[in-house]
């Protein structure tokens, strides 16, 4: 892998994606997580519900909610930041 490809891969890994506000998490504002953590949550989601939505499609639709991330990851997201 070239140096440019490695840099692009690392930039993608650190790309911040949206986390939606939800009624269940009303005390927590909308936020973001790094792509790698979103992708981990998506992998668990895909194992449960199938691959009808890609990780990117979920981002395009506004991302997971905080509660969905916790449910899919099995723990609170480590890269979450409020918007």
N, C-alpha and C positions, 0 to 999 in steps of 0.2 A: 504494500500500500504506500502510495506516495505521501510526502509530507503534507501536501495540500488536501489530499483525501482524508488523512488523519485529523487535520484541523477541522475540516467540514464535518466529520463524524462527531468530533467532540462538541462543536458548536450546536449540532442537532441534538445531541444528548442533553445539553444545558438549556436548550430552547424552552422558554416558559410558555405553558399552555393554560387556558382558562379553567377555573373551578367555579361552578355556578353557585349562587346563593339559593337556598331552598327553605321552605317553611320549616322543615324538620331541624334545620341548622340555623334558625332565624337569628340567633345571637352571634353568629359568625358571618362576617361579610364575604362577598365574592372574593376570589383570590386567584392565585396561579400556583402551579407546581412545575417542576422541571419535566421535560419530555420523558426521560427515562423512567420516572416514577409513574407518570400517566400510563406509559406503555406496560409497566408491570401490572397496574390495575386492569388495563385492558386485557392482558393475557389471562388473568383470572376470570374476567367477565366473559371472554370468548370461550373459555373452557366450560363455563356454566350455561351460556346462552347461545353459543355458536358464533360464527364469523360473518353474520349478515351485515354488521357494521364494523368497519375498520377503526383502528385507533385514531386515524386522521379524520374520519367521518364524525366521530364523537367530538373531537376538537372543533370541527367546523360547525357542529350543532351547539356549541357552548361549553363542552366539557362535562365531566362528571360533577356531581355535587360533592361537597366535603363528606357527607355521610356515605355516599356511594363509594368514594375512595377508601374510607375506613373499612367498609364492608368488603370490598374487593381485595384490598391489601392485607386485611387482618390486623391492622394497626393504623395509628394516625400517620398521615403523610409527613415525611421528614423535610420536604422542600417547600411546603405550603407557605405562601406570603399573601397577606391581605392586599387587595388592589387599592 
